[in-house]
C-alpha cells in the first residue's frame, strides 16, 4: 500500500518550453502533496505544499509563476515548469500525505522526475 | 534556514559488519524526525518516524535512536547485507507537515 507514482520519469525539453509533471497517489487519498527539488550532491529542498482544492503554498525563494501547481483531486497534483531554462534542470520529486495525516504521519514519495532543459 | 546535517556523507561497509551514522538537527521546537531509505531509481521508503526523546525504533536489522535535547539521531545497521546499499535520509519536521532533509548517508555494502 501507499504507492505514489510520478510521470514522466525523464524529460528533455528545449529552453522556453513548459513541462508538466504528474504526481498520483495510487491507493490512498492525499489532501496534501509536496514538491521537492534536488540539485546534484544537495538535499531534497521543499518547493511548495499543494493542498487539494486550494492554492499551493510556496517556500521562500520559489517563484510561484514559474512553478505552477495544481491539486485538482485527492489523488493528483501537477507541477508545471513554465518557460523552462537550463538552470531549471534538476530532479523533481513529490510526496503525498494521507488525508488522516498527523504530525508524525509518514509522507509517501514518488520515484522522481529528472528534467534536462537544453 | 534549518540545518540538518548527516555524517558521514558516504561509507563503504564489508558485508556482515555493522555500521552507524548520524543525523543532527535543531534541538529547539522539536516535533518529529523521519528516516527514509532511498535506493537508486526507486521511491524513498519510510523507515521510522521518531517523536520522543530517548525513542529507539527497530525494523529488522536497522534501528534508530533519538536525542532531542542535544539534537541528534543515530541509525544503526547490524550485520550489513548488499541489499542494505542505499542512501539513508533523515528529515526534520518543522511545522505544517513540512520536512527539512539532510543530504543523506550513502551506504555501499561490499560483498
Boltz contact constraints between the chains, C-beta under 6 A:
constraints:
  - contact:
      token1: [A, 32]
      token2: [B, 97]
      max_distance: 6.0
  - contact:
      token1: [A, 43]
      token2: [B, 101]
      max_distance: 6.0
  - contact:
      token1: [A, 43]
      token2: [B, 102]
      max_distance: 6.0
  - contact:
      token1: [A, 43]
      token2: [B, 103]
      max_distance: 6.0
  - contact:
      token1: [A, 44]
      token2: [B, 101]
      max_distance: 6.0
  - contact:
      token1: [A, 46]
      token2: [B, 98]
      max_distance: 6.0
  - contact:
      token1: [A, 97]
      token2: [B, 97]
      max_distance: 6.0
  - contact:
      token1: [A, 103]
      token2: [B, 31]
      max_distance: 6.0
  - contact:
      token1: [A, 103]
      token2: [B, 32]
      max_distance: 6.0
  - contact:
      token1: [A, 104]
      token2: [B, 32]
      max_distance: 6.0
  - contact:
      token1: [A, 104]
      token2: [B, 49]
      max_distance: 6.0
  - contact:
      token1: [A, 104]
      token2: [B, 51]
      max_distance: 6.0
  - contact:
      token1: [A, 106]
      token2: [B, 46]
      max_distance: 6.0
  - contact:
      token1: [A, 106]
      token2: [B, 49]
      max_distance: 6.0
  - contact:
      token1: [A, 109]
      token2: [B, 43]
      max_distance: 6.0
  - contact:
      token1: [A, 109]
      token2: [B, 44]
      max_distance: 6.0
  - contact:
      token1: [A, 110]
      token2: [B, 43]
      max_distance: 6.0
  - contact:
      token1: [A, 111]
      token2: [B, 42]
      max_distance: 6.0
  - contact:
      token1: [A, 111]
      token2: [B, 43]
      max_distance: 6.0
